[in-house]
Amino acid sequence: MNAALWTDPVVQFFALAVLGLILSRLVLRGHPVWRLIAHITFLIVLTTLLIYNGIEPYAPDTHAGDVSRRIFVGFAKAVWWIGGAMVLISSVRLFLIFERKPREARLLQDLVVGLIYLGTALSVIAYVFSVPVGTLIATSGVFAIILGLALQSTLADVFSGIALNLGRPYSVGDWIVLDSGVEGRVIETNWRATHLLSGTNDLIAIPNSQLAKANLTNLSSPDESHGISIKIRVAPAPPATIEEVMRTVLFSSNNILKSPSPSVTIKGLDGQAVEVELSCRVRNMAQMPIATNEIYDLIFRHCKAAGLPLAVPVTSGVSQEQDAAYLQHPSTAWRLLNAIPLFSPLTEDEKETLAASMTRQTYRKGAIIADQGSRLMSLMLIRSGVVAISRKEGDREIELMRLSPGDCFGEEGMLTGSPSPGSVKALTFVVAYEITQERLAALMHDRPALADELGLILSRRVEAERLQTMEPLSRGEEAATFAARIRKIFQLS
């Protein structure tokens, strides 16, 4: 009796349907490739079973029979068509996974899956219920027109979204700017709208129909790098001299890309100023404000070092001589000392005394000022030029940072006895002012509390440098630790 039961096509059909459902929904849920194979196998076995029992799922049923058989045949045909649809849908989803862009093609995927379901529904109506599909479509035309007019705005967004996904002017993760001034990073595209995350971490939803009509700039294409253009006005001077100083500005930057090479262009010249444009690239949009701020700071310092005052707007009412007067302040050594935060605790008299003891040093381009691991016994204040600190790790040489006029190096070695973290090399002709350990020791003995103040400033500077070079921070190097090492080096009580 059991053998006769299993030869019943109804039992075979339901057993196959239950097995296919369990494999598809439970066992192979997270395995798209095996799931597709299971769907294909299910469709082949089901087709064989139906044809063997005289049922053609792709043709209307013309055989008369009892009601129960006709219900079974209709249900079996519907399952066959749904099984075919699942094979196609699994193929579409697997293709998008292999493309490795499932989120960008979400709308297109939904469209294709929707067309498959629509075709399956029409096929079931035609081959299971034997209803003429052409007549059904014709009679539903008036309803489609009414529905289209009611959903005109929504349909515009849908078809605009389809056009945007096919054209792909942007992808998820790209930073785009619209002609209306709206900008942000694309985080999702769907049937109705495209979602942007602005720089202020706000979510912006833009209807696809508006986005399709807007002039759009993709800042992340063809790559993540982004250009910066900065215009400045310098007081009248030989353009070649100004161009050379501005090239040194870009050469000394730590946050811009070295390739493609940055450029300097003289944009205008009159009796009031020389207008210069500096152009360069940064790695991504996040680096843009950091690099811009650094370049403005470097422009100020290099112009001061080269004796090139920035031009004053004609309408400002400020005379150019005011800036020139500042350039003639006591001495170059004093101005360098006054610009370095490390010596901010010194009084004016102490700065004057220390500045008088500083000696001028020059280094030719390419000269090694200090080797990696050596201890600098003097503090060097850069007057002009660019200095690079590079660390050698195995066969690689990693550039840690570049120093410009107003920067200093050697403070850790002179104040705490620490070795140089890397070799110090002059990338251009460099003029620097030297403060020896003996000269600073005299100030330390006159005011021992200066060690605590310098220890605090030095700890902040070391922490900032390590954050910039992405080195792990050492929590043990606190201000008190630096102060204790300074006291030991200078033999303070």
WOVEN-V82338 format. One record per residue. N is the residue number from 1. PSI is psi in radians with two decimals (NA if undefined). D_CENTER is the distance of its C-alpha to the mean C-alpha in whole Angstrom. Layout:
# WOVEN-V82338
n = (N | N)
psi = (PSI | PSI)
d_center = (D_CENTER | D_CENTER)
This chain:
# WOVEN-V82338
n = (1 | 2 | 3 | 4 | 5 | 6 | 7 | 8 | 9 | 10 | 11 | 12 | 13 | 14 | 15 | 16 | 17 | 18 | 19 | 20 | 21 | 22 | 23 | 24 | 25 | 26 | 27 | 28 | 29 | 30 | 31 | 32 | 33 | 34 | 35 | 36 | 37 | 38 | 39 | 40 | 41 | 42 | 43 | 44 | 45 | 46 | 47 | 48 | 49 | 50 | 51 | 52 | 53 | 54 | 55 | 56 | 57 | 58 | 59 | 60 | 61 | 62 | 63 | 64 | 65 | 66 | 67 | 68 | 69 | 70 | 71 | 72 | 73 | 74 | 75 | 76 | 77 | 78 | 79 | 80 | 81 | 82 | 83 | 84 | 85 | 86 | 87 | 88 | 89 | 90 | 91 | 92 | 93 | 94 | 95 | 96 | 97 | 98 | 99 | 100 | 101 | 102 | 103 | 104 | 105 | 106 | 107 | 108 | 109 | 110 | 111 | 112 | 113 | 114 | 115 | 116 | 117 | 118 | 119 | 120 | 121 | 122 | 123 | 124 | 125 | 126 | 127 | 128 | 129 | 130 | 131 | 132 | 133 | 134 | 135 | 136 | 137 | 138 | 139 | 140 | 141 | 142 | 143 | 144 | 145 | 146 | 147 | 148 | 149 | 150 | 151 | 152 | 153 | 154 | 155 | 156 | 157 | 158 | 159 | 160 | 161 | 162 | 163 | 164 | 165 | 166 | 167 | 168 | 169 | 170 | 171 | 172 | 173 | 174 | 175 | 176 | 177 | 178 | 179 | 180 | 181 | 182 | 183 | 184 | 185 | 186 | 187 | 188 | 189 | 190 | 191 | 192 | 193 | 194 | 195 | 196 | 197 | 198 | 199 | 200 | 201 | 202 | 203 | 204 | 205 | 206 | 207 | 208 | 209 | 210 | 211 | 212 | 213 | 214 | 215 | 216 | 217 | 218 | 219 | 220 | 221 | 222 | 223 | 224 | 225 | 226 | 227 | 228 | 229 | 230 | 231 | 232 | 233 | 234 | 235 | 236 | 237 | 238 | 239 | 240 | 241 | 242 | 243 | 244 | 245 | 246 | 247 | 248 | 249 | 250 | 251 | 252 | 253 | 254 | 255 | 256 | 257 | 258 | 259 | 260 | 261 | 262 | 263 | 264 | 265 | 266 | 267 | 268 | 269 | 270 | 271 | 272 | 273 | 274 | 275 | 276 | 277 | 278 | 279 | 280 | 281 | 282 | 283 | 284 | 285 | 286 | 287 | 288 | 289 | 290 | 291 | 292 | 293 | 294 | 295 | 296 | 297 | 298 | 299 | 300 | 301 | 302 | 303 | 304 | 305 | 306 | 307 | 308 | 309 | 310 | 311 | 312 | 313 | 314 | 315 | 316 | 317 | 318 | 319 | 320 | 321 | 322 | 323 | 324 | 325 | 326 | 327 | 328 | 329 | 330 | 331 | 332 | 333 | 334 | 335 | 336 | 337 | 338 | 339 | 340 | 341 | 342 | 343 | 344 | 345 | 346 | 347 | 348 | 349 | 350 | 351 | 352 | 353 | 354 | 355 | 356 | 357 | 358 | 359 | 360 | 361 | 362 | 363 | 364 | 365 | 366 | 367 | 368 | 369 | 370 | 371 | 372 | 373 | 374 | 375 | 376 | 377 | 378 | 379 | 380 | 381 | 382 | 383 | 384 | 385 | 386 | 387 | 388 | 389 | 390 | 391 | 392 | 393 | 394 | 395 | 396 | 397 | 398 | 399 | 400 | 401 | 402 | 403 | 404 | 405 | 406 | 407 | 408 | 409 | 410 | 411 | 412 | 413 | 414 | 415 | 416 | 417 | 418 | 419 | 420 | 421 | 422 | 423 | 424 | 425 | 426 | 427 | 428 | 429 | 430 | 431 | 432 | 433 | 434 | 435 | 436 | 437 | 438 | 439 | 440 | 441 | 442 | 443 | 444 | 445 | 446 | 447 | 448 | 449 | 450 | 451 | 452 | 453 | 454 | 455 | 456 | 457 | 458 | 459 | 460 | 461 | 462 | 463 | 464 | 465 | 466 | 467 | 468 | 469 | 470 | 471 | 472 | 473 | 474 | 475 | 476 | 477 | 478 | 479 | 480 | 481 | 482 | 483 | 484 | 485 | 486 | 487 | 488 | 489 | 490 | 491 | 492 | 493)
psi = (-0.62 | -0.66 | -0.70 | -0.57 | -0.72 | -0.25 | -0.13 | 2.16 | -0.53 | -0.79 | -0.78 | -0.72 | -0.85 | -0.62 | -0.75 | -0.71 | -0.76 | -0.75 | -0.77 | -0.68 | -0.73 | -0.78 | -0.75 | -0.77 | -0.43 | -1.02 | -0.80 | 0.52 | -0.73 | 0.31 | 1.51 | -0.61 | -0.86 | -0.53 | -0.71 | -0.74 | -0.72 | -0.71 | -0.73 | -0.77 | -0.77 | -0.75 | -0.70 | -0.82 | -0.73 | -0.72 | -0.78 | -0.76 | -0.78 | -0.78 | -0.64 | -0.56 | 0.29 | 0.40 | 2.11 | 1.82 | -0.36 | 0.24 | 2.55 | 2.56 | 1.97 | -0.01 | 2.35 | 2.63 | -3.09 | 2.91 | -0.70 | -0.68 | -0.70 | -0.66 | -0.77 | -0.80 | -0.76 | -0.73 | -0.71 | -0.72 | -0.72 | -0.73 | -0.67 | -0.79 | -0.67 | -0.66 | -0.71 | -0.70 | -0.68 | -0.60 | -0.82 | -0.75 | -0.73 | -0.63 | -0.75 | -0.83 | -0.66 | -0.66 | -0.73 | -0.55 | -0.74 | -0.53 | -0.31 | 0.46 | 0.98 | -0.54 | -0.70 | -0.60 | 0.37 | -0.78 | -0.77 | -0.67 | -0.81 | -0.64 | -0.83 | -0.76 | -0.69 | -0.71 | -0.65 | -0.78 | -0.67 | -0.78 | -0.66 | -0.76 | -0.74 | -0.64 | -0.71 | -0.73 | -0.70 | -0.77 | -0.24 | -0.83 | -0.06 | 0.70 | 2.27 | 2.05 | -0.66 | -0.75 | -0.68 | -0.72 | -0.72 | -0.73 | -0.33 | 0.10 | -0.75 | -0.73 | -0.68 | -0.67 | -0.79 | -0.75 | -0.67 | -0.72 | -0.67 | -0.56 | 0.54 | -0.82 | -0.76 | -0.73 | -0.62 | -0.72 | -0.70 | -0.88 | -0.55 | -0.69 | -0.67 | -0.77 | -0.72 | -0.67 | -0.59 | -0.71 | -0.52 | 1.01 | -0.25 | 2.88 | 2.91 | 2.27 | -0.26 | 2.62 | 2.09 | 2.69 | 2.26 | 2.83 | -0.29 | -0.09 | -0.18 | 2.33 | 2.74 | 3.09 | 2.29 | 2.14 | -0.31 | 2.51 | 2.33 | -2.93 | -0.61 | -0.73 | 2.97 | 2.30 | 2.25 | 2.55 | 1.98 | 3.01 | -0.35 | 0.28 | 0.59 | 2.52 | 2.19 | 2.13 | 2.04 | 2.12 | 2.44 | -0.57 | -0.65 | -0.68 | -0.60 | -0.48 | -0.29 | 2.64 | 2.11 | 2.37 | 2.13 | 1.88 | -0.15 | 0.09 | 2.41 | -0.15 | -3.09 | -0.27 | 2.64 | 2.50 | 2.59 | 2.37 | 2.13 | 2.21 | 2.34 | 2.84 | 2.19 | 2.53 | 2.60 | 2.22 | 2.89 | 2.16 | -0.63 | -0.66 | -0.78 | -0.73 | -0.73 | -0.71 | -0.73 | -0.58 | -0.64 | -0.62 | -0.88 | -0.60 | -0.53 | -0.05 | 2.47 | -0.18 | 0.05 | 2.81 | 2.43 | -0.32 | 2.22 | 2.69 | 2.36 | 2.77 | 2.74 | 2.28 | 2.28 | 2.02 | -0.32 | 2.78 | 2.24 | -2.98 | -0.25 | -0.59 | 2.86 | 2.11 | 2.25 | 2.47 | 2.21 | 2.20 | 2.37 | 3.13 | 2.62 | 2.87 | -0.70 | 3.11 | -0.56 | -0.48 | -0.19 | -0.92 | -0.59 | -0.82 | -0.69 | -0.82 | -0.71 | -0.74 | -0.74 | -0.71 | -0.73 | -0.64 | -0.80 | -0.81 | -0.74 | -0.63 | -0.72 | -0.76 | -0.61 | -0.05 | 0.55 | 1.74 | 2.50 | 2.54 | 2.56 | 2.34 | 2.46 | -0.61 | -0.02 | -0.40 | 0.12 | 2.29 | 2.62 | -0.44 | -0.39 | -0.74 | -0.66 | -0.62 | -0.66 | -0.63 | -0.39 | 0.28 | 2.68 | -1.17 | 2.80 | -0.73 | -0.75 | -0.73 | -0.67 | -0.78 | -0.69 | -0.40 | -0.16 | 2.11 | -0.46 | -0.54 | 0.29 | -0.50 | -0.26 | 2.56 | 2.96 | -0.71 | -0.71 | -0.65 | -0.71 | -0.73 | -0.78 | -0.66 | -0.62 | -0.41 | -0.09 | 2.49 | 2.55 | 2.30 | 2.55 | 2.58 | 2.32 | 2.84 | 2.28 | -0.07 | 2.43 | 1.94 | -0.67 | 2.47 | 2.72 | 2.32 | -0.23 | 2.78 | 2.08 | 2.22 | -0.01 | 2.75 | 2.23 | 2.16 | 2.11 | 2.17 | -0.75 | 2.75 | -3.11 | 2.32 | 2.41 | 2.44 | 2.05 | 2.48 | 2.34 | 2.18 | 1.77 | -2.17 | -0.06 | 2.59 | 2.04 | 2.18 | 2.08 | -0.83 | 2.90 | 2.47 | 2.54 | 3.10 | 2.32 | -0.26 | 2.89 | 2.81 | 2.75 | -0.01 | -0.63 | -0.71 | -0.77 | -0.69 | -0.57 | -0.11 | 0.17 | 2.55 | 2.81 | 2.30 | -0.26 | 3.06 | 2.52 | 2.09 | 2.45 | 2.03 | -0.39 | -3.12 | 2.22 | 2.34 | 2.18 | 2.74 | 2.33 | 2.34 | 2.02 | 2.79 | -0.60 | -0.69 | -0.69 | -0.49 | -0.62 | -0.72 | -0.66 | -0.71 | -0.55 | -0.56 | 1.50 | -0.49 | -0.27 | -0.47 | -0.73 | -0.71 | -0.75 | -0.62 | -0.70 | -0.81 | -0.70 | -0.69 | -0.69 | -0.68 | -0.73 | -0.72 | -0.74 | -0.70 | -0.66 | -0.59 | -0.67 | -0.65 | 0.09 | 0.53 | 2.61 | 2.40 | 2.49 | 1.97 | -0.30 | -0.33 | 1.31 | 3.04 | -0.69 | -0.63 | -0.78 | -0.74 | -0.73 | -0.69 | -0.64 | -0.74 | -0.67 | -0.75 | -0.74 | 0.14 | 0.91 | 2.60 | NA)
d_center = (70 | 67 | 67 | 68 | 65 | 62 | 64 | 63 | 60 | 59 | 59 | 57 | 55 | 54 | 53 | 51 | 49 | 49 | 48 | 45 | 44 | 43 | 42 | 39 | 38 | 39 | 39 | 36 | 34 | 31 | 32 | 31 | 33 | 36 | 36 | 36 | 39 | 41 | 41 | 42 | 45 | 46 | 46 | 48 | 51 | 51 | 52 | 54 | 56 | 56 | 58 | 60 | 61 | 62 | 59 | 57 | 54 | 53 | 56 | 58 | 61 | 64 | 66 | 68 | 68 | 68 | 65 | 64 | 63 | 62 | 59 | 58 | 58 | 56 | 54 | 53 | 52 | 50 | 48 | 48 | 46 | 44 | 44 | 43 | 40 | 39 | 39 | 37 | 34 | 33 | 33 | 31 | 28 | 29 | 28 | 24 | 24 | 24 | 22 | 19 | 18 | 20 | 18 | 18 | 22 | 23 | 25 | 26 | 27 | 29 | 31 | 32 | 33 | 35 | 37 | 38 | 39 | 41 | 43 | 44 | 45 | 47 | 48 | 50 | 51 | 53 | 54 | 55 | 56 | 57 | 56 | 56 | 52 | 53 | 55 | 53 | 50 | 52 | 54 | 50 | 49 | 51 | 48 | 45 | 46 | 46 | 43 | 41 | 42 | 42 | 38 | 37 | 34 | 33 | 34 | 32 | 29 | 29 | 30 | 27 | 25 | 27 | 27 | 23 | 22 | 25 | 23 | 20 | 18 | 15 | 14 | 12 | 9 | 9 | 9 | 13 | 15 | 19 | 22 | 23 | 20 | 18 | 15 | 12 | 10 | 12 | 13 | 17 | 19 | 23 | 26 | 26 | 23 | 19 | 17 | 15 | 13 | 13 | 12 | 15 | 14 | 17 | 18 | 19 | 21 | 22 | 25 | 24 | 27 | 26 | 23 | 25 | 27 | 24 | 23 | 19 | 16 | 13 | 11 | 9 | 12 | 14 | 10 | 7 | 9 | 10 | 14 | 16 | 19 | 21 | 25 | 28 | 32 | 34 | 37 | 40 | 39 | 40 | 36 | 36 | 36 | 33 | 31 | 32 | 31 | 28 | 27 | 27 | 25 | 22 | 23 | 23 | 20 | 18 | 14 | 14 | 14 | 18 | 18 | 19 | 21 | 21 | 24 | 26 | 28 | 31 | 31 | 35 | 38 | 40 | 43 | 40 | 37 | 35 | 32 | 29 | 26 | 23 | 20 | 17 | 14 | 11 | 8 | 5 | 6 | 6 | 8 | 10 | 13 | 13 | 14 | 16 | 18 | 19 | 20 | 23 | 24 | 24 | 26 | 29 | 29 | 30 | 32 | 34 | 35 | 36 | 38 | 36 | 36 | 34 | 35 | 37 | 37 | 40 | 40 | 39 | 43 | 42 | 43 | 42 | 44 | 43 | 40 | 42 | 44 | 41 | 41 | 44 | 44 | 46 | 45 | 41 | 42 | 42 | 39 | 37 | 38 | 38 | 34 | 33 | 32 | 34 | 37 | 37 | 40 | 42 | 45 | 46 | 49 | 47 | 44 | 47 | 49 | 46 | 45 | 48 | 48 | 45 | 45 | 43 | 42 | 41 | 39 | 38 | 35 | 34 | 37 | 36 | 36 | 36 | 35 | 33 | 35 | 38 | 38 | 38 | 41 | 40 | 38 | 36 | 35 | 34 | 36 | 34 | 32 | 29 | 29 | 27 | 27 | 26 | 27 | 28 | 28 | 30 | 30 | 26 | 26 | 23 | 22 | 22 | 22 | 23 | 26 | 27 | 31 | 31 | 29 | 32 | 32 | 34 | 35 | 34 | 37 | 39 | 39 | 38 | 39 | 36 | 35 | 33 | 29 | 29 | 31 | 31 | 31 | 32 | 30 | 32 | 36 | 35 | 38 | 37 | 40 | 41 | 42 | 44 | 44 | 48 | 47 | 45 | 47 | 50 | 48 | 47 | 50 | 51 | 49 | 48 | 45 | 43 | 42 | 40 | 39 | 37 | 36 | 34 | 32 | 32 | 30 | 28 | 27 | 27 | 24 | 22 | 22 | 21 | 18 | 17 | 18 | 17 | 20 | 22 | 24 | 28 | 29 | 33 | 32 | 33 | 34 | 38 | 37 | 36 | 39 | 42 | 41 | 41 | 45 | 46 | 45 | 47 | 49 | 49 | 51)
